[in-house]
Amino acid sequence: MDDIVEVNGRIYLVEEIRFRTTTVIGRDENYVILPNSELTRNKVVNWTYNKKASRFQVDIGVAYSTNVLELMELLKEVAKSTPRVLETPEPFFRFADYGESSLRFGVYFYTHDIFRAEHIKSLMRIEIFKQLSARGINIPFPQRVVHFKKDECKGQ
């Protein structure tokens, strides 16, 4: 079979379809036997139905002081060098938003290896982190600045 399906938010590789059950392998490499009634009752996404590559996304937030053009070049290099990321369609990037404590970007890439997409995303995140650190680009975390007003009534 080798179809990759999503049932109830879980990704499975279809191993065998029988009259009453379908045997699948989960991303944790456990075999699961699904009653076919479960497949007919629930929404099933077949990730490999059209045999085209699927698009995935990795989000990143960087400090407001970051040179955006330098960051875009870095993200492009990392995406293109990540194993199992397709050259065509080419990875692309979006400046997603001005976050509360960071500039938000999305890295979008295509792969045929849908079953291992989370692993590919992990490899990409690790390399992005290494490259950001090497270039001194900060990944901010939420912070609050609290100002205390002088008590004008003090001493009265």
C-alpha positions in Angstrom: 0.0 0.0 0.0 2.5 2.6 1.2 -0.2 5.4 1.5 0.3 7.8 4.3 -2.9 8.8 6.0 -3.9 11.0 8.9 -6.7 9.7 11.2 -7.8 11.6 14.3 -4.6 13.8 14.1 -2.2 10.8 13.9 -0.1 10.0 10.9 0.2 6.4 9.7 1.8 4.4 7.0 -0.7 1.9 5.6 0.7 -1.6 5.7 -2.3 -3.8 4.8 -6.0 -3.4 4.1 -8.3 -6.3 4.9 -12.1 -6.8 4.9 -12.6 -5.6 8.5 -9.3 -4.0 9.6 -6.5 -1.9 8.2 -2.9 -2.4 9.6 -0.9 0.8 9.8 2.4 1.8 11.3 2.6 5.0 13.4 5.5 7.5 13.5 6.6 5.9 16.7 7.0 2.7 14.6 4.2 0.8 16.4 1.8 -1.3 14.5 -1.8 -0.3 14.9 -4.8 -2.3 13.7 -7.7 0.0 12.9 -11.2 -1.2 12.4 -12.4 -0.1 9.0 -15.5 1.3 10.7 -13.2 3.8 12.4 -11.9 4.9 8.9 -15.4 5.3 7.6 -16.6 7.2 10.7 -13.8 9.7 10.9 -12.2 12.2 8.5 -9.2 10.5 6.8 -6.5 12.6 5.0 -4.5 10.7 2.4 -1.3 12.6 2.2 0.0 10.6 -0.8 -3.2 10.3 -2.8 -2.1 12.7 -5.6 1.5 11.6 -5.4 2.6 15.2 -5.2 5.0 16.7 -2.6 3.4 18.2 0.5 4.3 21.6 2.0 5.4 22.0 5.6 6.3 25.0 7.7 8.9 25.9 10.4 8.3 29.1 12.4 11.0 31.2 13.8 11.1 34.4 15.9 14.1 36.7 16.0 15.1 39.9 17.7 13.8 43.2 16.3 17.4 44.3 15.7 18.0 41.5 13.2 19.0 42.4 9.7 16.0 40.9 7.8 17.9 40.5 4.5 20.7 38.6 6.2 18.1 36.4 8.0 16.3 35.6 4.7 19.6 34.5 3.1 20.4 32.3 6.2 17.0 30.7 6.1 17.3 30.0 2.3 20.7 28.3 2.8 19.5 26.2 5.7 16.3 25.1 3.9 18.1 24.2 0.7 20.7 22.2 2.6 18.3 20.2 4.8 18.1 16.5 3.8 14.8 15.5 2.0 13.7 19.1 1.2 12.9 19.3 -2.4 14.7 21.8 -4.7 11.5 22.1 -6.8 9.2 23.6 -5.7 11.8 25.8 -4.0 11.6 26.6 -0.3 10.2 30.0 0.4 9.9 32.4 3.3 7.4 34.8 4.7 7.7 37.7 7.2 4.7 36.5 9.1 4.2 39.2 11.8 5.5 41.7 14.2 5.3 39.6 17.4 5.1 40.9 20.9 8.8 40.2 21.5 10.1 39.1 18.1 9.9 39.4 14.3 8.0 36.2 13.2 9.0 34.3 10.0 7.8 31.1 8.4 10.1 28.8 6.4 8.0 26.8 3.9 9.4 23.7 2.2 8.2 20.7 0.2 9.0 17.0 0.6 7.8 13.6 -0.6 8.8 12.1 2.8 5.6 13.0 4.6 6.0 10.3 7.1 9.3 11.8 8.3 8.2 15.5 8.0 8.6 16.1 11.8 12.2 14.7 11.6 13.0 17.0 8.7 11.5 20.0 10.6 13.6 19.1 13.6 16.8 19.0 11.5 15.9 22.3 10.0 15.3 23.9 13.5 18.6 22.6 14.8 20.5 24.0 11.9 18.7 27.4 12.0 19.5 27.6 15.7 23.2 26.8 15.1 23.4 29.4 12.3 21.6 32.1 14.3 24.0 31.5 17.2 27.1 31.6 14.9 26.0 34.9 13.5 25.0 36.5 16.8 21.3 36.7 15.9 19.2 36.4 19.1 16.0 34.4 19.5 14.1 36.6 22.1 11.9 35.4 24.8 8.9 37.3 26.2 10.0 40.0 28.7 8.1 42.6 30.7 9.5 46.0 31.7 7.9 47.4 34.8 8.1 51.1 35.7 7.4 52.2 39.2 6.2 55.8 39.7 7.6 57.7 42.6 5.0 58.0 45.4 4.3 61.7 45.4 2.4 61.4 48.7 5.3 59.8 50.4 6.3 61.5 53.7 3.1 63.4 54.2 
